[in-house]
Amino acid sequence: MKLVGDFLKRKNRLGADQWGSTDAHIREVTEPLEQLFATEFPGYNPFPYRDGWYITRLVRNILISEALVPEYTGLFEGLTNDEVVVLARSFRYENYERRARLEELLRVESSGASSSSGGP
């Protein structure tokens, strides 16, 4: 978390991860698109998900997420072999920090039940 903590805060603020964050801080971007679709395409209801899911997928999961990739990969540039080993060891199960909300989302999605996101 020392290496990626600030980045994860930024990623969360930008809502770049549909199943791990919300669009609460970028509603000024997503809401006008949702309104545009509601006005211009009132019958648009793509199968198997609603239109809002596609807007979320394109804006948050592709556009914003892809723009963050260079910043994220840059965090790992210049690490020594020893630092990479320490980083890899930090992912051991005994170092796991429980994230109850994420666990619940994964449990709901893996059970086949519909989630509030309206999509996978």
C-alpha positions as CSV (number, residue, x, y, z in Angstrom):
1,M,0.0,0.0,0.0
2,K,3.0,2.3,0.5
3,L,3.7,2.0,-3.2
4,V,0.2,2.1,-4.6
5,G,-1.9,3.7,-1.9
6,D,-2.2,7.2,-3.3
7,F,-2.9,5.8,-6.8
8,L,-5.7,3.6,-5.4
9,K,-7.3,6.7,-3.8
10,R,-7.2,8.5,-7.1
11,K,-8.5,5.5,-8.9
12,N,-11.4,5.2,-6.4
13,R,-12.1,9.0,-6.7
14,L,-12.3,8.6,-10.5
15,G,-14.6,5.6,-10.2
16,A,-12.3,3.7,-12.5
17,D,-13.3,0.3,-11.2
18,Q,-17.0,-0.5,-11.5
19,W,-17.0,-3.4,-9.0
20,G,-14.6,-1.8,-6.6
21,S,-15.8,1.8,-6.5
22,T,-18.7,4.1,-7.4
23,D,-19.1,7.0,-9.7
24,A,-20.1,9.4,-6.9
25,H,-17.2,11.8,-7.7
26,I,-17.7,11.8,-11.4
27,R,-21.5,12.0,-11.6
28,E,-21.1,15.4,-13.4
29,V,-19.6,13.3,-16.3
30,T,-21.8,10.2,-16.3
31,E,-25.2,11.8,-15.5
32,P,-25.3,14.0,-18.6
33,L,-24.6,10.9,-20.7
34,E,-27.4,9.0,-19.0
35,Q,-29.7,11.9,-19.6
36,L,-28.7,12.1,-23.2
37,F,-29.5,8.4,-23.7
38,A,-32.8,8.7,-21.9
39,T,-33.8,11.7,-24.1
40,E,-32.4,10.6,-27.4
41,F,-32.9,6.9,-27.2
42,P,-35.8,6.3,-24.8
43,G,-36.4,2.7,-26.0
44,Y,-32.7,1.8,-25.8
45,N,-32.5,-1.3,-23.6
46,P,-29.6,-3.4,-24.8
47,F,-29.6,-7.1,-23.8
48,P,-28.6,-8.3,-21.3
49,Y,-27.8,-5.1,-19.4
50,R,-29.5,-1.7,-19.3
51,D,-28.0,1.3,-21.1
52,G,-26.5,2.7,-17.9
53,W,-24.3,-0.3,-17.6
54,Y,-22.7,0.3,-21.0
55,I,-22.1,4.0,-20.2
56,T,-20.4,2.9,-17.0
57,R,-18.3,0.3,-18.8
58,L,-17.2,2.7,-21.5
59,V,-16.5,5.8,-19.3
60,R,-15.2,4.3,-16.1
61,N,-13.9,0.8,-17.0
62,I,-12.4,1.7,-20.3
63,L,-11.8,5.4,-20.9
64,I,-10.7,6.4,-17.3
65,S,-9.2,3.1,-16.5
66,E,-7.1,3.0,-19.6
67,A,-5.9,6.5,-19.0
68,L,-4.6,5.5,-15.6
69,V,-2.5,2.6,-16.9
70,P,0.7,4.5,-17.5
71,E,0.6,6.1,-14.1
72,Y,0.1,2.8,-12.4
73,T,2.8,1.0,-14.3
74,G,5.1,3.9,-13.6
75,L,4.9,3.1,-9.9
76,F,6.9,-0.1,-10.5
77,E,9.6,1.4,-12.7
78,G,13.1,1.3,-11.2
79,L,12.3,-1.4,-8.6
80,T,15.3,-3.6,-7.8
81,N,14.9,-7.4,-7.8
82,D,14.9,-7.4,-4.0
83,E,12.1,-4.8,-3.9
84,V,10.1,-6.8,-6.4
85,V,10.4,-9.9,-4.1
86,V,9.3,-7.9,-1.1
87,L,6.4,-6.5,-3.1
88,A,5.4,-10.0,-4.2
89,R,5.6,-11.3,-0.6
90,S,3.2,-8.6,0.5
91,F,0.5,-10.4,-1.4
92,R,0.7,-13.5,0.8
93,Y,-2.5,-14.5,2.4
94,E,-1.2,-13.8,5.9
95,N,-0.8,-10.1,4.8
96,Y,-4.4,-9.9,3.5
97,E,-6.4,-7.0,4.8
98,R,-10.1,-8.0,4.8
99,R,-12.4,-5.8,2.7
100,A,-15.8,-6.9,3.7
101,R,-17.7,-4.9,1.1
102,L,-15.6,-6.3,-1.7
103,E,-16.0,-9.8,-0.4
104,E,-19.8,-9.3,-0.3
105,L,-19.8,-8.0,-3.9
106,L,-17.8,-11.0,-5.0
107,R,-20.0,-13.4,-3.1
108,V,-23.2,-11.9,-4.7
109,E,-21.7,-11.9,-8.2
110,S,-20.4,-15.5,-7.9
111,S,-23.7,-16.8,-6.7
112,G,-25.4,-15.6,-9.9
113,A,-27.6,-13.1,-8.1
114,S,-28.1,-9.7,-9.7
115,S,-26.1,-6.9,-8.1
116,S,-27.1,-3.2,-8.0
117,S,-24.6,-2.5,-10.8
118,G,-26.9,-4.2,-13.3
119,G,-24.0,-6.1,-14.9
120,P,-21.0,-8.3,-14.3
